[in-house]
Amino acid sequence: MTSVTTCRDLVELLPAAQTACRLLFQECFKVGIKNIFITETYRSLERQNYLYAQGRTRPGLIVTWTLASNHKSRLAWDIAVGPPQSLYDVTTLNRVGAIARKLGITWGGDWVGSIDRPHFEVKTSWKCQQAI
């Protein structure tokens, strides 16, 4: 894997984030959200810099607004939605976000200014909450 390759491996996240992500997917599955999948977990410094350059000094649309992503800290993951919905179906991501909120997982859809609905993260101190 090169330093700018996308990592989708859950084991590359810290234990708290691995547990949180697994719990989020389990709770989504229970309510019938079965078509979500991980698009990215850990990001190297090189990959974060590469993504940040996109739309600035490298061609393409801007895909990140920070160099200080929690993906680099192994505490964040991104998801997408499978067919029949569109890849970033807002209704599905909002449903997943509501579940994440109940589990104490930070959802990028709750951010002010730079909304990032596919993004989820936890602190290293995150503890498994009672399943909803």
N, C-alpha and C positions, 0 to 999 in steps of 0.2 A: 504494500500500500504506500503510495507516495504521500508526501506531507500535505498535499492539497486535495486528496481523495476524500469523498464523503464516507464517514464512519456511521454505520447503523447498528453496531454491536452493543447490546445492552450491558454486557460485562465490562465495557470500557467506562461505564459510569461508576461513581462511588456507590457503596452499598445502600445508602439512604435513597439515592435517586433510582437505583435498580428496583428497590422495594416499592417506592412510590409509583413508578411507571407500571410495574406489574399489577399493583392494586388498582390503579386507574383503569387499565385494560380489563381487569376482572369485573369491576363495577360497571363499566360500559357494556360488556358482554351480557351481564345480568339484565340490563334494560333493553337489550336488542340492538345495541350499537356494535356490530360485528365486522364492519368493513373499514376500520381504521388501521393504520399501520405506521411504524416508525420510519421517518425519512432521514433523521440525523440524531446522533448522540454526541459523543466527544468530538471536539474540534481542536486540532493543533494550533499553535500560534501562527504557523505558516498558512494554514487553511483560513483562519479568521482574517488575517491580513489580505489574503487572496480574495475572499468574499467582499471585504470592505472596499477593495480597489474596484470591484465591479460597479460600473456606472459612474465611476469617478475617473480613475486613470486607466481602466480597462473597459472594453466595450460591454454593453449589456445594461439591464435594469438594476437599480440599487436593490440589493437583497438584505442588507444589514445596515444599521445606523450606528454600530458601536464596534470598537476594537476590544472592549472589555466584556465580552460575552461570557455568560455562565456555562456555555458549552465547553469553554477552555478549562473550566474548573471541574468538569465531569459531573455537573449537577443539573444539566438541562437536556431536554430532548424535544424534537419536533415531530409532529405527526401529519398525516394527510388522510384523505377519505377515498376509499375505493368505489368502483362502480356499484350501483347505477348513479350515485351522486357525482358531482364534479370534485376534482382533487382537493379543493379547499372550500367545500360546501359550508357556508356560514351557519346554517341551521344545525348541522351535525357538530361542527366545532363549538358552537354555543352550548349544545347539550353536554358535550364532553367537558367544556369549561366549567359548567355548573357542577358537575360531578367532582371535578378536580378541586374546586373551591370548598366543597363539603369535606374533602379529604385533607385539607390544609396544604394543598399543592398550589403554587403560584401559577396563574394562567396569564399568558401574554395578552389575552383578550380583555383583561381588566385594566390594562395599562392606559394611562392618559397620554395622548399625543402620539406615541408610537405603538399603536395596537398591533399585536402579533398573535393572531388567533391560533396558529399551529404550534405555538411555543408553550412549554411547561417546564417548571423548575422547582427545586426545593433547596433549602439550606442544609448544611451538613448535620444540623441538629434536628432535622425533621424526624418525627416519630410516627409510626403507623397508627392512624386513627381507627376507631371502630368503623368497620365497613358500613356503608349506608344502606 
